[in-house]
Amino acid sequence: MSAQKTSFENSLLTEVVKTGKCASCGSCVVNCPFGCLELAQGKPGLIKECKVCGICGQVCPRYKWAMDKAEDFIYGRIRNPQEEFGVYRRIAAAQAKPVDILKARQDGGATTAMLVAALKGGLIDGAVVSGKNQDKPFLPIPVLATTLEEITESAGTKYTCSSALLALPEAIKQKKTKIAFVGTPCQIHAVRKMQMGAVKKFSTPVKYLVGLMCSECFDYEGLMETHIKGKLGINLSDITKMNIKGKMLVTTPAGTTAIPLADIKPYVRTSCSVCEDFSSELADVSVGGLGLDGWTFTIIRTEKGEELFTNAEKTGFLESKPIEESAFSKGLLLKLTKKKRDTKKTTQPQP
């Protein structure tokens, strides 16, 4: 039986969900034309009989994934060994200029600045971002932001999983035709796989892909409820910011608590062990902190990424400066990229 006509049970359920590889991106749920699938506790499952159309397998970034094919689709070639963190046009340190963005930023606020500038200038008519859950602090929820205020409110990193692709149907519903999608490497892979395949309905409005650098993602209940609230006694509602700079830094009005990464390693999602992409190598623009103080390490990879970044600079939303070859942040990028590739080779997720 061909992959195109394989049922959910014989494809994703067997090879992705039960093996612990599922990224919880939501691509299979969004694209199922018969509404057979639903995410429950971060995993897709059947809510009615599968029609064996094979579409879920066509759009899943963890099923029969081929990085080299994706690179060739985006860049017209496969990266060479010297391009250790993927194909790119240039790298820069970037910082937002508007005060309201600087107040809400994670590091340099570059992502928010690019999105705000693009929305204000008409390059996009919305952005898929990780919004805030009003009941569970720092539990991200997929949101289609269509105003400057909604984009700014979504600023800041949440270190647990958001099934970002679940926001794409809202873009179709609102008849958006040019949106920016912000996501982790696995989510960027999902959108690219949709763009590469025959099922393009929900990827058609996506104009720009902004990829977040990501070593790993944490289980919300384990990290936030069990460790930060339970073991450390921190009220989750008091947290104003979370960051990772060698340690996880949790900031409240009372001060900042530094948590050794080894202490929270048990809460890392098992699916992260199959990912070899640290710096979102398939995005138009990749962003991360990488040890920079108040700046965002930015990798402009495609012509679209250049357009998004340059627009923010020219309109006064963003300033940038070059990153030297010997810079600590460049070395850290290379180190984390290698670690991610090596981890993928030596670990296997458990169901």
C-alpha positions as CSV (number, residue, x, y, z in Angstrom):
1,M,0.0,0.0,0.0
2,S,1.4,3.4,-0.9
3,A,2.1,6.1,1.7
4,Q,-0.5,8.3,0.1
5,K,-3.3,5.8,0.9
6,T,-2.1,4.6,4.4
7,S,-4.4,5.0,7.3
8,F,-3.7,7.0,10.4
9,E,-3.4,3.8,12.4
10,N,-0.8,2.4,10.0
11,S,1.2,5.5,9.6
12,L,1.3,8.3,12.3
13,L,-0.2,6.3,15.1
14,T,2.3,3.4,14.6
15,E,5.4,5.2,13.5
16,V,5.0,8.6,15.2
17,V,2.7,8.7,18.2
18,K,3.4,5.3,19.7
19,T,7.2,5.8,19.2
20,G,7.2,9.1,21.1
21,K,8.2,11.1,18.0
22,C,5.1,13.3,17.8
23,A,5.9,17.0,17.9
24,S,2.3,18.0,18.8
25,C,2.4,20.6,16.0
26,G,-1.3,19.9,15.0
27,S,-0.6,19.6,11.3
28,C,-2.4,16.3,10.9
29,V,-5.4,17.5,12.8
30,V,-5.7,20.7,10.8
31,N,-5.3,19.0,7.4
32,C,-7.5,16.0,7.9
33,P,-10.3,16.7,5.4
34,F,-12.8,14.5,7.2
35,G,-12.3,15.8,10.7
36,C,-11.2,12.4,12.0
37,L,-8.4,13.6,14.3
38,E,-8.2,15.6,17.5
39,L,-5.3,16.5,19.8
40,A,-5.7,15.2,23.3
41,Q,-2.9,15.8,25.8
42,G,-0.7,16.9,22.9
43,K,-1.2,13.7,20.8
44,P,-3.4,13.2,17.8
45,G,-6.1,10.5,18.0
46,L,-9.1,9.3,16.1
47,I,-12.5,10.7,17.1
48,K,-14.2,8.8,14.2
49,E,-13.3,6.2,11.6
50,C,-10.2,7.0,9.4
51,K,-11.1,7.4,5.7
52,V,-7.6,6.2,4.7
53,C,-6.8,9.3,2.5
54,G,-3.2,9.4,3.6
55,I,-3.1,13.1,4.0
56,C,-2.0,13.0,7.7
57,G,1.2,11.3,6.6
58,Q,1.8,13.8,3.8
59,V,1.8,16.7,6.3
60,C,3.5,15.2,9.4
61,P,7.0,16.5,9.9
62,R,8.0,13.4,11.8
63,Y,6.7,10.8,9.2
64,K,9.0,10.0,6.3
65,W,10.8,13.4,6.8
66,A,13.7,14.2,4.4
67,M,15.7,17.3,5.4
68,D,17.6,17.3,2.2
69,K,14.4,17.4,0.1
70,A,13.2,20.3,2.1
71,E,16.4,22.2,1.7
72,D,16.3,21.7,-2.0
73,F,12.7,22.9,-2.2
74,I,13.5,26.1,-0.3
75,Y,17.0,27.0,-1.5
76,G,17.3,25.1,-4.7
77,R,20.2,23.0,-3.3
78,I,21.3,21.0,-0.3
79,R,23.5,22.7,2.3
80,N,27.1,21.9,2.1
81,P,29.2,20.7,5.1
82,Q,30.7,24.1,5.6
83,E,27.2,25.6,6.2
84,E,27.1,24.1,9.7
85,F,23.9,25.9,10.8
86,G,22.1,25.7,7.4
87,V,21.9,27.9,4.4
88,Y,21.8,31.6,5.0
89,R,22.4,35.0,3.4
90,R,23.7,36.9,6.5
91,I,23.7,37.0,10.3
92,A,23.2,40.0,12.5
93,A,22.5,41.1,16.1
94,A,19.2,42.9,16.1
95,Q,17.3,45.0,18.6
96,A,13.8,46.6,18.6
97,K,13.6,50.3,18.8
98,P,10.0,51.1,20.0
99,V,9.8,51.4,23.8
100,D,6.6,49.2,24.1
101,I,8.4,46.3,22.3
102,L,11.5,46.7,24.4
103,K,9.4,46.4,27.6
104,A,7.9,43.2,26.4
105,R,10.9,41.6,24.6
106,Q,12.6,38.3,25.4
107,D,16.0,39.3,24.3
108,G,16.3,42.0,21.6
109,G,12.6,42.0,20.6
110,A,13.5,41.4,16.9
111,T,10.6,39.0,16.1
112,T,8.0,41.4,17.5
113,A,9.6,44.4,15.7
114,M,9.6,42.5,12.4
115,L,6.0,41.5,12.8
116,V,4.7,44.9,13.9
117,A,6.6,46.6,11.1
118,A,5.2,44.1,8.6
119,L,1.6,44.5,9.8
120,K,1.8,48.3,9.9
121,G,3.4,48.4,6.4
122,G,0.9,46.0,4.8
123,L,3.4,43.1,4.2
124,I,1.2,40.9,6.3
125,D,-2.4,40.9,7.5
126,G,-1.8,38.7,10.5
127,A,0.7,36.5,12.3
128,V,0.4,33.1,14.0
129,V,2.1,33.4,17.4
130,S,2.1,31.8,20.8
131,G,-0.4,33.7,22.9
132,K,-1.0,33.7,26.6
133,N,-3.3,31.3,28.4
134,Q,-5.3,33.3,31.0
135,D,-5.8,30.3,33.3
136,K,-2.3,28.8,33.2
137,P,0.6,31.3,33.3
138,F,3.2,30.7,30.6
139,L,1.2,27.9,28.9
140,P,1.3,29.0,25.3
141,I,-1.7,28.8,23.0
142,P,-1.8,29.2,19.2
143,V,-3.2,32.6,18.2
144,L,-3.8,34.4,15.0
145,A,-2.8,38.0,15.9
146,T,-4.2,40.6,13.6
147,T,-3.5,43.9,15.5
148,L,-0.3,45.6,16.7
149,E,-1.4,45.1,20.3
150,E,-2.0,41.3,19.9
151,I,1.4,40.9,18.4
152,T,3.1,42.8,21.2
153,E,1.2,40.9,23.9
154,S,2.5,37.6,22.5
155,A,6.1,38.7,23.0
156,G,8.4,36.6,25.2
157,T,9.4,32.9,25.2
158,K,7.2,30.2,26.7
159,Y,9.3,27.0,27.2
160,T,6.4,24.5,26.8
161,C,4.7,23.3,23.7
162,S,2.2,25.2,21.6
163,S,0.4,23.4,18.8
164,A,0.9,26.4,16.6
165,L,-0.6,25.0,13.4
166,L,-4.0,24.9,15.0
167,A,-4.3,28.7,14.4
168,L,-4.0,28.3,10.6
169,P,-7.8,27.5,10.0
170,E,-8.6,30.8,11.7
171,A,-6.5,32.6,9.0
172,I,-8.6,30.9,6.3
173,K,-11.8,31.7,8.2
174,Q,-10.8,35.4,8.3
175,K,-9.7,35.3,4.7
176,K,-6.2,36.3,5.4
177,T,-3.9,36.0,2.4
178,K,-0.4,37.0,3.8
179,I,0.5,35.9,7.3
180,A,3.7,35.4,9.2
181,F,4.1,32.1,11.1
182,V,6.3,32.0,14.1
183,G,7.3,28.6,15.4
184,T,9.9,26.2,16.6
185,P,12.0,24.1,14.1
186,C,9.5,21.2,14.1
187,Q,6.6,23.5,13.4
188,I,8.6,25.2,10.6
189,H,9.2,21.7,9.2
190,A,5.4,21.0,9.3
191,V,4.6,24.2,7.3
192,R,7.3,23.4,4.8
193,K,6.1,19.9,4.3
194,M,2.6,21.3,3.7
195,Q,4.1,23.7,1.1
196,M,6.0,20.8,-0.6
197,G,3.0,18.5,-0.9
198,A,-0.3,18.5,-2.6
199,V,-2.3,19.7,0.4
200,K,-1.7,23.5,0.5
201,K,-5.0,24.9,1.7
202,F,-3.7,26.0,5.1
203,S,-0.1,26.9,4.0
204,T,-1.1,29.1,1.1
205,P,-1.7,32.2,3.3
206,V,1.8,31.8,4.9
207,K,4.1,34.4,3.4
208,Y,6.9,34.5,6.0
209,L,8.3,31.8,8.4
210,V,10.1,33.1,11.5
211,G,11.9,30.2,13.2
212,L,12.8,30.1,16.9
213,M,16.1,28.5,17.9
214,C,15.3,25.6,20.1
215,S,17.3,22.9,21.9
216,E,14.3,21.3,23.6
217,C,10.8,21.9,24.8
218,F,9.4,21.1,28.3
219,D,6.3,19.4,29.6
220,Y,4.1,22.1,31.2
221,E,2.9,20.1,34.1
222,G,6.4,18.8,34.9
223,L,8.3,22.1,34.5
224,M,5.8,24.6,35.7
225,E,3.5,22.7,38.1
226,T,5.8,20.1,39.6
227,H,9.2,21.8,39.7
228,I,8.7,25.6,39.6
229,K,5.5,25.7,41.7
230,G,5.8,22.5,43.7
231,K,9.5,22.2,44.4
232,L,10.6,25.8,44.4
233,G,7.4,27.3,45.8
234,I,7.1,30.0,43.1
235,N,3.6,31.2,42.4
236,L,3.2,30.9,38.7
237,S,1.0,34.0,38.5
238,D,3.9,36.0,39.9
239,I,6.3,35.1,37.0
240,T,7.0,38.0,34.7
241,K,9.6,36.5,32.5
242,M,11.5,33.2,31.8
243,N,14.7,32.9,30.0
244,I,17.6,30.4,29.5
245,K,21.1,31.8,29.7
246,G,23.2,28.8,30.8
247,K,20.5,28.2,33.4
248,M,16.7,28.7,33.4
249,L,16.0,32.2,34.8
250,V,12.6,32.7,36.4
251,T,11.8,36.3,37.2
252,T,9.2,37.6,39.7
253,P,8.8,40.9,41.5
254,A,10.8,39.4,44.3
255,G,13.8,38.7,42.1
256,T,15.2,36.1,39.7
257,T,15.6,32.4,40.5
258,A,18.3,30.5,38.6
259,I,17.5,26.8,37.9
260,P,20.3,24.5,36.8
261,L,19.3,22.9,33.5
262,A,20.1,19.5,34.9
263,D,17.3,19.9,37.4
264,I,14.7,20.3,34.7
265,K,16.1,17.8,32.2
266,P,13.6,15.2,33.3
267,Y,10.7,17.4,32.0
268,V,12.1,17.6,28.4
269,R,9.6,16.2,25.9
270,T,10.8,12.9,24.5
271,S,10.0,13.9,20.9
272,C,12.8,16.5,21.0
273,S,15.4,13.7,20.9
274,V,14.6,13.0,17.2
275,C,15.1,16.6,16.1
276,E,18.5,17.6,14.6
277,D,17.5,21.2,13.8
278,F,18.5,23.7,16.5
279,S,18.4,27.0,14.6
280,S,15.3,26.5,12.4
281,E,17.3,26.0,9.3
282,L,14.2,26.0,7.0
283,A,12.8,29.3,8.2
284,D,13.0,32.6,6.2
285,V,14.5,34.2,9.3
286,S,15.8,32.4,12.4
287,V,16.0,34.1,15.8
288,G,17.4,33.3,19.3
289,G,19.2,34.8,22.3
290,L,22.5,32.8,22.2
291,G,24.0,34.6,25.2
292,L,23.5,38.1,23.8
293,D,22.4,40.7,26.3
294,G,19.5,42.8,25.0
295,W,20.0,41.7,21.4
296,T,18.6,38.9,19.2
297,F,20.9,36.7,17.2
298,T,19.3,36.8,13.7
299,I,20.0,34.5,10.7
300,I,18.5,35.9,7.5
301,R,18.2,32.8,5.2
302,T,16.0,33.6,2.3
303,E,14.9,36.5,0.1
304,K,11.6,36.7,1.9
305,G,13.5,36.8,5.2
306,E,15.7,39.7,3.9
307,E,12.5,41.5,3.0
308,L,10.9,41.1,6.4
309,F,14.1,42.1,8.2
310,T,15.0,45.0,6.0
311,N,11.5,46.4,6.2
312,A,11.7,46.6,10.0
313,E,15.1,48.4,9.7
314,K,14.0,50.9,7.1
315,T,10.8,51.8,9.0
316,G,12.6,52.4,12.2
317,F,11.4,49.4,14.2
318,L,14.7,47.6,14.3
319,E,18.4,48.3,14.5
320,S,21.1,45.8,13.8
321,K,24.9,45.3,13.9
322,P,27.2,42.7,12.5
323,I,28.3,39.7,14.4
324,E,32.0,39.0,14.3
325,E,33.3,35.6,13.4
326,S,35.0,35.3,16.8
327,A,31.9,36.3,18.8
328,F,30.9,34.1,21.7
329,S,27.3,33.9,20.3
330,K,28.6,32.6,17.0
331,G,30.5,29.9,18.8
332,L,27.5,29.0,20.9
333,L,25.4,28.6,17.8
334,L,27.9,26.2,16.3
335,K,28.2,24.3,19.6
336,L,24.4,23.9,20.1
337,T,23.9,23.0,16.4
338,K,26.4,20.2,16.7
339,K,25.0,19.0,20.0
340,K,21.5,18.8,18.5
341,R,22.7,16.8,15.5
342,D,24.7,14.5,17.7
343,T,21.9,14.0,20.2
344,K,19.6,12.9,17.4
345,K,22.1,10.2,16.4
346,T,22.5,8.8,19.8
347,T,19.0,8.9,21.4
348,Q,15.7,7.2,20.7
349,P,12.4,8.6,22.1
350,Q,10.3,6.3,24.3
351,P,6.6,6.0,23.7
